[in-house]
Amino acid sequence: MSSAPTSPACVVCLLVVEPYMEAYCGVCGALYHLNSRADLAGEDCGQVWINEEHLGLEFACNTCLNPPEEPAPAGLDDVLDLGEAAAASGISEAELERAAQLGHVKHRKTSSGVLLFTRGEVLAFATSH
């Protein structure tokens, strides 16, 4: 039993790529839509440009050209001990410690037994509480 050949799909929009629309990203190597014909309609899912240093064409898909933004990592100012977390959230230390023990608020316990929280997690817990 033979299966029908699969049509190539664009890495950006996941639609079939016609032969006149084929381009391969120089960053990830994936296939994407790039209209190389002025007489035929087609939506581009990437770009091509001349690299002035190497005097050659460079290709890139929109996914590689516009990567999703990564959330900023929490800084040390956003790490709170139990007392600071209680003050920031308006919840008593005992109640916050109990919530941490029950797994209701994300936390970390150091080897010396100090509970640590991130400001965002504590404030999210306080607003839902």
C-alpha positions as CSV (number, residue, x, y, z in Angstrom):
1,M,0.0,0.0,0.0
2,S,1.6,3.3,-1.1
3,S,0.8,6.6,0.5
4,A,0.4,9.9,-1.5
5,P,3.4,12.2,-1.3
6,T,3.0,15.0,1.2
7,S,3.1,18.6,-0.1
8,P,5.7,20.8,1.4
9,A,4.3,23.2,4.0
10,C,5.4,26.6,5.1
11,V,7.1,26.7,8.5
12,V,5.4,30.1,9.3
13,C,1.7,29.7,8.1
14,L,1.6,25.9,7.7
15,L,0.0,26.2,4.2
16,V,1.2,24.3,1.1
17,V,4.1,26.1,-0.7
18,E,3.8,26.3,-4.5
19,P,7.1,25.8,-6.4
20,Y,7.2,29.5,-7.5
21,M,6.9,30.5,-3.8
22,E,9.7,28.3,-2.3
23,A,12.4,29.8,-0.2
24,Y,14.6,28.2,2.5
25,C,15.5,30.1,5.7
26,G,19.2,30.7,6.1
27,V,18.8,30.6,9.9
28,C,16.6,27.5,10.6
29,G,16.7,25.9,7.1
30,A,12.9,25.5,6.9
31,L,10.7,26.1,3.9
32,Y,8.7,29.3,3.7
33,H,6.6,31.3,1.2
34,L,8.5,33.9,-0.8
35,N,6.9,35.1,-4.0
36,S,9.5,35.2,-6.7
37,R,7.0,36.1,-9.5
38,A,5.6,39.5,-10.0
39,D,2.9,38.1,-12.3
40,L,1.4,35.7,-9.7
41,A,-0.2,36.6,-6.4
42,G,1.2,35.3,-3.2
43,E,1.8,36.3,0.5
44,D,5.4,36.3,1.7
45,C,6.2,34.6,5.0
46,G,9.7,35.9,5.1
47,Q,12.2,38.1,3.4
48,V,15.2,38.1,1.1
49,W,17.9,40.8,0.9
50,I,21.4,41.4,-0.4
51,N,24.2,40.9,2.1
52,E,26.5,43.9,1.3
53,E,29.5,42.2,3.0
54,H,29.3,38.9,1.0
55,L,27.4,40.3,-2.0
56,G,24.9,37.5,-1.9
57,L,21.3,36.9,-1.2
58,E,20.2,36.0,2.4
59,F,16.9,34.4,3.2
60,A,15.0,34.3,6.5
61,C,11.5,33.3,7.5
62,N,9.3,35.6,9.7
63,T,9.6,33.2,12.6
64,C,13.4,33.7,12.7
65,L,13.2,37.4,11.9
66,N,10.7,38.1,14.7
67,P,11.3,35.6,17.5
68,P,8.9,35.6,20.4
69,E,9.9,37.8,23.3
70,E,11.3,35.9,26.3
71,P,9.9,37.0,29.7
72,A,12.4,39.0,31.7
73,P,14.0,36.8,34.3
74,A,13.2,37.7,37.9
75,G,16.0,39.8,39.5
76,L,17.2,39.5,43.1
77,D,14.8,42.4,44.0
78,D,11.9,40.1,43.1
79,V,13.0,37.3,45.5
80,L,11.3,37.7,48.9
81,D,11.7,35.9,52.2
82,L,8.6,35.0,54.2
83,G,8.5,38.3,56.1
84,E,9.0,40.4,53.0
85,A,6.4,38.4,51.1
86,A,3.9,38.8,53.9
87,A,4.4,42.5,53.9
88,A,4.1,42.8,50.1
89,S,0.9,40.8,50.0
90,G,-0.8,41.9,53.1
91,I,-1.2,38.3,54.3
92,S,0.1,37.2,57.7
93,E,3.4,35.2,57.8
94,A,1.6,32.2,59.3
95,E,-1.1,32.1,56.6
96,L,1.4,32.5,53.8
97,E,3.6,29.8,55.3
98,R,0.6,27.5,55.5
99,A,-0.4,28.3,51.9
100,A,3.2,27.4,50.8
101,Q,3.1,24.1,52.7
102,L,-0.2,23.2,51.0
103,G,1.2,24.0,47.6
104,H,-1.1,27.0,47.0
105,V,1.7,29.4,46.4
106,K,4.9,28.7,44.5
107,H,8.0,28.9,46.8
108,R,11.4,27.5,47.5
109,K,12.9,26.4,50.8
110,T,16.6,26.9,51.4
111,S,18.7,24.3,53.2
112,S,18.5,26.4,56.4
113,G,14.7,26.3,56.2
114,V,14.1,29.9,54.9
115,L,11.0,30.1,52.6
116,L,11.6,32.2,49.4
117,F,9.0,33.5,47.1
118,T,8.9,35.6,43.9
119,R,7.1,38.9,44.1
120,G,4.9,38.0,41.2
121,E,3.8,34.6,42.6
122,V,3.0,36.2,46.0
123,L,1.0,39.0,44.5
124,A,-0.9,36.7,42.2
125,F,-1.8,34.5,45.2
126,A,-2.9,37.5,47.3
127,T,-5.2,38.7,44.5
128,S,-6.8,35.2,44.1
129,H,-7.0,34.7,47.8
